[in-house]
Amino acid sequence: MLSLLMLLLPLVGMLLIRMVSDKKSAARVALLLSFLPLAATIWHATMFDPNGGMQFVFDKWWVESMGISFKVGMDGLSLLMVLLTNVLVPIIIFSTFDRDIVDFKNFYSLIFLMQFALVGVFTSLDGFLFYIFWELALLPIWFICLLWGGADRIRITLKFFIYTLSGSLFMLVALIYLYLQTPLPHTFSLDSFYELALTPSQQGWIFWGFFLAFAIKIPIFPLHTWQPDTYTNAPTQGTMLLSGIMLKMGLYGIIRWMVPVIPAGIAEWAWLAMGLSVVGIVYASAMAIAQKDFKRLIAYSSIAHVGLIAAGIFSMNMMGMQGAVFQMLSHGVNAVGLFFIADILIDRYGNREMKDMGGIAHVSSPFAITFTIILLGSVALPLTNGFIGEFMLLNGVFQYSGWLALFAGLTVIFGAVYMLRAYQRIMLGEAGEASKSFKALTSNEKILLYIIVALVIVNGVYPKPLLDIAGPSLSAILAKAGVVSM
């Protein structure tokens, strides 16, 4: 029942926010409602046993005649993804303070609906239920981008929708095929999928059904072309949801639904998946260096970072897998922080062009300091959250291939180049007229930046609790795939 409670609380928030008629208090009410799932997550975490396997399971037949059950639960991997979701949603809602949100009821309702779908994705233990939540997560973010996005939002959101929906259909075919391979009466249960004795040929075909869906969502090169435009034109909160949480659906899907179910398929095609991931790292980093639009630079930066995470997963070893999970958490925090910084700049300057900025460090030291720390987390400086994950990921990729690790490691060098150049253009140099009149950070903006900075530092200095939660679950997943974790 506890997992069901976790799942339903965002729906409660969605319904209650629609009763708020006062626009001024809407953001505060939405923030308070967003704390309910976070409190429930912390409560779950206090009772969670990392070595206890799947816990808080709720299992009831949904369509019994078709073997579809409403089954949700959490192991360490699910708990961390739910924690990431329920930590970032209040931060994302808090970022709307001091901003004029048009049609606030629908805006906050869509955020809560997406939170509901995301938690569903991360806790589903039934293939059909997983697919329903996967598709449901697309709808609210599509409406957020379409209704509150930039000037070219119709074309861009249509491309985004077609890309992700098309990929999902390949996944549905793979799920139905797995369903038909289960013993009579057929079932979509994840446990039943784990027990299947599929031939390497079967696993190879199923690999592509899952991989196309997950690679589009992440995104992995060359299935990334929807991402830069969507991230750039979406409202800031939409971009935060996409980069901070939604892309983790694809990475989570690989770990949960591919690694233990089709290990032979991954063994056959891992070289290609890792190659595409590493090519994406180099390509996206080069594109980020060339950008003049700060928000678009962060979008390409995200492709580079998640490319390394995907490579770590496909390395199929414990080091790469743990690094991937930790970096999923770190990237979520850092991406949300960087996009909030971009939102502050857009609010002050009215555009995203770095050439129009400069010298802000001379007029706003709190902004300069917090920007610096979040940036250093993004470029993986030791003692920041980004360092732990990237170190483990490169170690894991190296265990698979030294040459791939060499090129994957370029993300560290290139990341420092494009982020430090961006900081130089935005924050340093002489302050122009626009920068001299740079409005001081509001109290709400300071609080939010300080929260993100705290997460960057605390998780970088003391990552052990998160690694301890993830470790046993990942060992069990690798064991199901026939990999002995060390």
PyMOL commands that set and color helices and strands:
alter all, ss='L'
color gray80, all
select helices_A, chain A and resi 2-17+23-47+64-66+76-94+104-123+127-148+153-181+190-194+200-217+227-233+236-258+263-290+294-314+318-349+354-356+360-362+365-378+385-400+402-408+410-427+433-436+443-461+464-480
alter helices_A, ss='H'
color red, helices_A
select strands_A, chain A and resi 55-63+68-74
alter strands_A, ss='S'
color yellow, strands_A
deselect
rebuild
show_as cartoon
